[in-house]
Amino acid sequence: QVQLVESGGGLVQAGGSLRLSCAASGTIFAINVMGWYRQAPGKQRELVATIGSGGGTNYADSVKDRFTISRDNAKNTVYLQMNSLKPEDTAVYYCTAELQRTRWNRPRDYWGQGTQVTVSS
């Protein structure tokens, strides 16, 4: 089986920083795109950032120039460095990976359980 586990969430003051990590484990042949989504109470889940296997990135307009997504392919881990945090960033952050378990399987999307990020004003 495949598991994605997020870490690094917590409570921080506005203007502060947090670094989220998400490690994939289990049977893994290849990982394509990895990314981060977030969901605030009463709101729909929204894309935060993605990073392709070749390092290409995409960001939501609301986090551009503040957040940086990166990955360590040797560790099957994706990171989200969050700087200049705002109260509007408060949400549960979920990591996702488009992952191929074996040579014979098709890539599928996997999700972590989420980690809470709370930014106080």
N, C-alpha and C positions, 0 to 999 in steps of 0.2 A: 504494500500500500504506500501511498504518498501522503505526507503531512507537510503543511506549511505552518510555522509558528512565529508569530510576531512578538517583538519585545521593544522596550524603550519608551512606552507611553507613560504619561504622568501628568502632574499639575505643574504649570509654569506661569509666571507673570507675563503680561503683554510685553513684547519686545524681546523676550527670551528665546532660547533655542532648545530643541530636542532632536535626537537622532533615533529614528526607528530602524529596526532590523527585522528581516524575515528570512528564515532559513528553511529550505526545502530538504526533506529527507525521505528515505525509502528507495524503492526501485525507480531509478531515473536513467533514461537513455539520453535525453536531450531536453533542454529548456529553451523555448523561443522567447516570446515577450514576457516580461515581468512588470508588475505595476502596483500602484496603490490607489485605492478608492477610500472614500470616507462617507459617513452617514451621521448627520446630526439628528437629534430627536425631532420627530414629526416631519422630517424632510426625506426626500429621495436620495438614494446613494448616488454619488457623483465621482467622476474620474478626477484624480489628483495629478498623477504622472505615470508615464510608462517608459520602459527602456527595452529596446530590442537586443537581440543576441549580438549584433554588431556594434552596440553602444549608442544608437540613435535614440533621442529622447523626445517626449512630448509632455507639455504641462498645461494644466488649466490656467486660464488667464488670471485667475484670482491668486495664484501662487507663483507665477513667473517672477524671477529675480529674487525670490525669497527662499524657495525650496530647491533642493538638488537631489535627483535620483541617481543612484549608481548601483553597480552589481559586482560581485566577486564570483566569477564562474567556477573557480576552483572550490569554493565553499557552498555553491548553490544558494547564494544569499543576495538579497536585494536590500538596499538601504534608502532611507529618505531623511536627508538633513534638512531640518526646518528651522529657519532663522526669522527674526523679526516677527514672531508669532503675534497674532491678533485674536481677540475673543471670537471672531467669526470662524477661526480655524478649529474651534472646539467640536469634536466629533469622535466617533469610533472609526479608527483607521484599519482597513483591511488590505492585506496583500493578496495578490493573485499571480498565477503563473500559468502560461500555456505550456504544457509539459507532455512529453512523450515518454511513456514508461519503459517501453522496449522497442527494439527495431521493428517489431511487427504490429505495434499499436499506432493509432492515429493520435495526434496531439489533442489534448483536452484541457479545459480550464479547471484549475484547482484554487481553493480559497482558504485563507487562514481564518482563525476564530475572531480576530480583531483585537485591537488594543486602544484603550481610552486615552485621548488627549484632551486636556482641559486647560484653557488659557483664561486667566483671570484678568480683569481690567483694573 
